[in-house]
Amino acid sequence: MPPNSKAVACPFDFSTGLEFDPSLAALMARDSITRIRLPYGDADAWLVTGFDAVRQVTTDQRFSRAGIMGSDYPRLTPEPIVSPESINVMDPPHSSRLRRLASQAFTKAHVERMRQKITRIADTLLDEMAAQGPPADLARHLSNRLPQHTICDVLGIVQDDWPLMDRYVHQLLSTGPDSREGAATAKAELVAYFSRMADERRHSPGDDLISVLANAQDGDDALDDRELAVMALTLMLSGHDTATCQISNITYLLLTRPELMKHVRSRPESLTASLNELLRFIPFRKGVGIPRVALEDVEMEGVRIRAGDFVHVSYLTANRDPERYPDPHTIDPERPPLPHMTFGWGGHLCVAVPLAMAELEVSIGRLLDRFPDLRLAVAPEDLRWDTETIRRFPLELPVAW
């Protein structure tokens, strides 16, 4: 990187409600990509913010995720979240191979069976909330438990181990400087746990996701136990992470925007489209995720990215790019449908998107059906928001009806 180009320090610790991070907004407003310095890692990185530029980085094989492994790459967490064998840090054709095998677990038939399980879980959790009576914490009753119960159930994890899974995931996603040892231990324990499950399912398969993955084949190719364990870890993280945050975030937005709630209730057939607009709008995480490294010099937006430079993209800013989404800071459920980047893009689009969308469609749909007069039980400014992890979500969401 040019020695006279000073990096912008970016803690990316903004966590006020679902407002857009002002530091990200300032970086978006710059004429070109910017060098940034994150809290952890021994190097700076370039930050790419526009939709088209993010799309280029995520699909251009001159930028590699696999190339970051073994380096102290720039990041927000003390301990790197990903394992070297994870699909999240593989490049084509290796990632393509894993995606072909993993996609067999998310066929239309498999997802429909999952949706039936999700519906049963959601109805049980909402029954319990109704029985308790108002006010009730929606985060505790639904947002936290439904994704956890769903991913543990579909992976085939015994119920006694569900609290253990939740604890490990929280340790992995923590950003505090004292969390590194706990995160490393949690990652190792989860890989070991899923390795044992993989071996068991090969010999005695069931109807769970790990059994499907253990028996998935592409010609003579199949996942080995280590690959399967890391894939299960990736699904466990994404299963807890995305849906947990988004159920609360989406409900919060609906309860604080009456016109939006009116639209969603009056147009149940357009729920999926409304959810996608909300997913585009919501800043679901802090800052950035996993970087890439340039394998050769690349010119972008008037800047020469040198071979060996780290490059971060922001899906959050890409989702707010006015050249792709007119009036991007407004929630418009009638917006013409255009794919967003909340679940990633290109070769690193989340393989479990069908499961995540099924969870959101069922949970929000059943919640609004069950509680037609749902409302916040506290003033919005009195809600507490997560400050300990890379996620953005309310710690509690008290509701009444």
Stockholm file with secondary structure:
# STOCKHOLM 1.0

chainA/1-401         MPPNSKAVACPFDFSTGLEFDPSLAALMARDSITRIRLPYGDADAWLVTGFDAVRQVTTDQRFSRAGIMGSDYPRLTPEPIVSPESINVMDPPHSSRLRRLASQAFTKAHVERMRQKITRIADTLLDEMAAQGPPADLARHLSNRLPQHTICDVLGIVQDDWPLMDRYVHQLLSTGPDSREGAATAKAELVAYFSRMADERRHSPGDDLISVLANAQDGDDALDDRELAVMALTLMLSGHDTATCQISNITYLLLTRPELMKHVRSRPESLTASLNELLRFIPFRKGVGIPRVALEDVEMEGVRIRAGDFVHVSYLTANRDPERYPDPHTIDPERPPLPHMTFGWGGHLCVAVPLAMAELEVSIGRLLDRFPDLRLAVAPEDLRWDTETIRRFPLELPVAW
#=GR chainA/1-401 SS CCTTSCCEECCCCCCSTTCCCHHHHHHHTSSSCEEEECSBSSSCEEEECSHHHHHHHHHCTTEESGGGTTSCCCBSSSSCSSCTTSGGGCCTTHHHHHHHHHGGGGSHHHHHHHHHHHHHHHHHHHHHHHHHCSSEEHIIIIITHHHHHHHHHHHTCCGGGHHHHHHHHHHHHBCSTTCHHHHHHHHHHHHHHHHHHHHHHHHSCCSSHHHHHHTCEETTEECCHHHHHHHHHHHHHHHHHHHHHHHHHHHHHHHHCHHHHHHHHHCGGGHHHHHHHHHHHSCCBSSCCCCEEESSCEEETTEEECTTCEEEECHHHHTTCTTTSSSTTSCCTTSCCCCCSTTCCGGGSCTTHHHHHHHHHHHHHHHHHHCTTCEESSCGGGCCBCCSBSBCCBSCCEEEC
#=GC SS_cons         CCTTSCCEECCCCCCSTTCCCHHHHHHHTSSSCEEEECSBSSSCEEEECSHHHHHHHHHCTTEESGGGTTSCCCBSSSSCSSCTTSGGGCCTTHHHHHHHHHGGGGSHHHHHHHHHHHHHHHHHHHHHHHHHCSSEEHIIIIITHHHHHHHHHHHTCCGGGHHHHHHHHHHHHBCSTTCHHHHHHHHHHHHHHHHHHHHHHHHSCCSSHHHHHHTCEETTEECCHHHHHHHHHHHHHHHHHHHHHHHHHHHHHHHHCHHHHHHHHHCGGGHHHHHHHHHHHSCCBSSCCCCEEESSCEEETTEEECTTCEEEECHHHHTTCTTTSSSTTSCCTTSCCCCCSTTCCGGGSCTTHHHHHHHHHHHHHHHHHHCTTCEESSCGGGCCBCCSBSBCCBSCCEEEC
//
